[in-house]
Amino acid sequence: MKSSLQESAGSLTERLARQGGELTASERALAEALGRDYPHALLESATALAAHNGTSASTVVRLFAKLGYASYAEAQREARAEVTALLQTAGQRAPVTIGTQRSLQQCVDDALLHDQHNITATRDGLDMAAFEAMATRIAKGKGRLFVLAQINSAPVAAWLALHLNMCRPGVHELGAGAVAATDQLLWIQPEDALLAFSIRRYASGPVKVAQRFREAGAQVLAITDSPAAPLAALAHHRVQVRTSNASPFDSYTAAFFLCNALVSAVAQLRHAAVSQALARRDQLWKDVEAQLIVDEAPARAGQGRRKAGKG
């Protein structure tokens, strides 16, 4: 399902350029004001926007309907995404995303709209050649695969490492577990590969690790939110995700979508081996995990203690 943002025919400024000849005088005056201060002009309510420009709220609503928006709120979401894309920290984005009055229902709708847009924008902008190269390297590479992320990207990396481990051997979540990342870098070989995340604010750790992998002759695969991410220049193959959100915090919905697609592609490329591995995993669950279940119910254990007290 496409969101209204995805179905739109361009940004506000592009729509204004196409619709200019069909606007009334008051609508044209408002359009000119919007053009001078877009996207910041849309961060306030329709009533406040009208008051600042000497017009009525009905004129504001009518203008955005002519421009093809389902509502003024939809245009606001688009403008908010434009502004927040330029701001690096949650603290900088907070006044833009939560500084206006929104109902809790609007919070839900905004989150849905942004995530729909993030997934579609990520899919439409996906470099399929890079995606295929990454999936093939992960599926058919002979060496180990190290997955690395820091700060907010860590949950996505953990999910990816967990599922790739069911598809192929030698998957390591770099920095997790008993062996520190620095110590694991001692034994990097040319046949190994690094799959690293880099989402703003950018940390220096993944960049330094990627440099070490390249020095060892190993490949670097990257998932970033921008071609300007420092990790991008070190990657042999890179794919990009969209992280726009209605809150001060980046959304990782599209990152999970892309990782889900990557796991699906690797499983497809290794379909016979994956089927066998998952069958072995099912058996391991029966042999190992079932032993952790205590057969004795809590009530029976309590009865035993009461009997012991009576004795």
BELVENGI-V128923 format. One line per field, one symbol per residue. ss: DSSP state (H for helix, E for strand, - for the rest). phi: phi as a letter, one per 20 degrees, with the letter a starting at -180 (. if undefined). burial: b if it has 16 or more other ideal C-beta (glycine too) atoms within 10 Angstrom, else e. A space follows every 50 residues. Layout:
ss: ???
phi: ???
burial: ???
This chain:
ss: ---HHHH----HHHHHHHHHHH--HHHHHHHHHHHH---HHHH--HHHHH HH----HHHHHHHHHH-----HHHHHHHHHHHHH-----HHHHHHHH--- ---HHHHHHHHHHHHHHHHHHHHH---HHHHHHHHHHHHH----EEEE-- HHHHHHHHHHHHHH------EEE-------HHHHHHH-----EEEEEE-- ---HHHHHHHHHHHH---EEEEEE-----HHHHH--EEEE---------- --HHHHHHHHHHHHHHHHH-HHHHHHHHHHHHHHHHH-HHHH-----HHH HHHHHHHHHH-
phi: .eefffefeofgffffffegfdefffffffffffffceeffeedffffff ffdmcdfffffffffffnefaffffffffffffffededfffegffeced fcfffffffffffffgffffffffeffffffffffffffdfeeedddcbc lffgfffffffgeffedbemecefnenfefggffffdfdgefbddcebdg ffefggfffffffffeneeddcdcdafeggfgfeefcbcccecgbedfdf edffffgffffffffffffdgfffgffffffgfffffdfffeeefffgff fffffffffff
burial: eebbbeebeebbeebbeebeeebeeebbebbebbeeebbebbbbbbeebb eebebeeebbebbbeebbbeebbbbbbbbbbbbbeebeebeebeebbeee ebeeeeeebbeebbbbbbbbbbeeeeeeebbebbbebbbebeebbbbbbb ebbeebbebbbebbbebbeebbbbbeeeeebeebbeebeeebbbbbbbbb ebbebbbebbebbbeeebbbbbbbbbeebebbebbbbbbbbbbbbbbbeb bbbbbbbbbebbbebbbebbeeebeebeeeeeeeeeeeeeeeeeeeeeee eeeeeeeeeee
